[in-house]
Amino acid sequence: MDDDIKKLKEDEPTVADFAAEETTPDTADGPNMAWVPGLVLIAIGTFFLFNQLTGFQLNNWWAFFILIPAFGSLGNFMRAYKKDGRLSNEARGSLIGSLILFFITAVFIFGWSWGTIWPVFLIIGGIGALLSGLFN
């Protein structure tokens, strides 16, 4: 019986085994996204250079800040889709949320009238319901 206990203790994982597992990088979420800030800086610099060279004036430039959570939601959509391999509830919610934020940004940037454009929100909601019915 003592031999059985000794064998079980030898086979039992240690704290070091669990620590080694936790420190290994998890690449299941996809590629490293460290390039995104660089791309954002290039886009901002290009926009300001375009303004300086052409005299183009954008009055609602602050609306671009709405794109920060929009791209975050789009990233959540891609992560959830890759994780599940299908259009899950989490992926669908992130996709619809990002579409709404992209559309709100477009309304402010292009100066569209909310009174004219509001049916697009119904269309986006319909897309969400359609995806829910097709992929659930």
N, C-alpha and C positions, 0 to 999 in steps of 0.2 A: 504494500500500500504506500509506503514511503517513496518507492520508486515511481509510482504513478503521480504522486504529488510533485516530485522533483521534475518529472517530464512535463507536466502541465505548467509549472512555473517557468521552465525554459522556453516553452512555446508561447507563453503569454507576451503580448506586445508591451513594450516599455514606453515611458513618456518620450524618450528620445525618438522612438519610431513615429509617434504621432507628430512630434515637432518637425521631423524631416518631411512628413507628408504635407504639412501646412505651409512650409516654406517653398515648396516647389511651385513654379509659376503655373497659373491656370490659363491655358490658351484656348479653352473651350468657347470663350466668348468671341473669339475672332482675333484679327490682327491688332497690333498696338495702335492706338489712336493718337499718338503723340504728334502726328503731322498736322492735326486739325488747327492748333493755334498758329502754326506757320502759314497755313492756307488763309486763315482769317486775316493775318497781318498783310499778306500779299494783296488780298482783295481790298482791304481798307486803303492801302497805299496806292493801288491802281485807281480807286475811286477818287481820291484826293488829287492825284496827278491829272486825271481826266478833267476834274473841276478847274485846276490851274491852267491847263492848256487850252481849254475850249470856252471857259467862262460859263459853263453849265451851272445853274443854280438849283439846288434841291432844298425846298423849304421844310419838308417833314423828314429830315435826315434821322431824327430821333426814333422814327418807327423801325429802323433797322435793329434796334435793341430788342424788339419783339422776336426777332429771328433767333436769338440766343436760346430761349426755351423751345422754340420750334425745332431747331436742329437737335437739341437734347432729346426731344420727344421722338424725332425721326431715328436717332441713334438707338433709343429704347425699342422702337419698332424692329429695327434690324437685328438687335441682340435677341429679342424674344422670338423672332421668326427663325433665326439660326438655331436657337436653343431647342425649340419645339419641332422644327422642321415643317411647320404648318402655320396657318393664320389663326393663332389662339386668341382668346379674349384679351389678353394683355397686349399682344401685337396689334390687334384691331383697334383697341382704345388709343394706343400711342399713335397709330397712323392717322386716325380721325382727328385727334388733338393737334397733331402737327399740321394737317391740312387746314384746320380752322385758324391756327396762328399764322400760317403763310398767307392765307386769304386776308386776314385782318391787316397784316403788314402791307399787302398790295393795295388795300383800300386807302390807307393813309398815304402811301408813297404816291399813288397816281391821283389822289384827290377825288375818288369816286364818291357818289352820293349814297349814304346808307339807305335812304328811302327807295332808291332804285335797285340796289344790289342785294338787299336782305334775302331774296329767295335762294341765293347761293347757299346760305346756311341750311335751308331745307334740303337742298340737293346733297350737301355733305352728310347731313343726318340720314338721308335715304341711302347713300352709299354705305354708311355704317350698318344700317339695318339689312341691306342687301348682303353685305359680306357676312353678317351674323347668321343670316338664313342659309347662305350657300356653304359656309365653311364651319358650321357647328355640328 
